[in-house]
Amino acid sequence: MPLLSEFNGIKIYVYWNDHMPPHFHAEYNGADILVDINSVSVLKGVFPANKLKLILAWAEIHKDELLDRWEKAKNNKMPEKIKPLE
């Protein structure tokens, strides 16, 4: 599972050959969520509120890049990293 970005202790991944809808996985301190890229909303899981706000803001900024990386990983191609939240 390729690591796309890392910031504030949060790691963002996409999985190889993953299922629809386009989404990414975020991990932080034992918490795990799946985030729908198109709607920038949580599909599954629970995250600390302050970290969730950061992830959703980052995802909104990088939506086009996330869709591109998800498509690459879905087709078993190595996706490039995405700039972390500053």
Long-range contacts (C-beta under 8 A, 24 or more apart in sequence): 1-25, 2-69, 2-73, 2-78, 2-79, 3-81, 4-66, 4-69, 4-79, 4-81, 4-82, 5-58, 5-62, 5-81, 5-82, 5-83, 5-84, 5-85, 6-84, 7-54, 7-58, 7-84, 7-85, 7-86, 8-51, 8-54, 8-85, 9-51, 10-51, 10-54, 10-55, 12-55, 12-58, 12-82, 14-69, 14-70, 14-73, 14-79, 15-73, 16-73, 16-74, 16-76, 17-73, 17-74, 17-75, 17-76, 18-70, 18-73, 18-74, 22-66, 22-67, 22-70, 22-71, 23-70, 24-59, 24-66, 24-70, 26-55, 35-59, 37-63, 37-66, 37-67, 37-70, 38-63, 38-67, 54-85, 57-85, 58-84, 58-85, 61-85
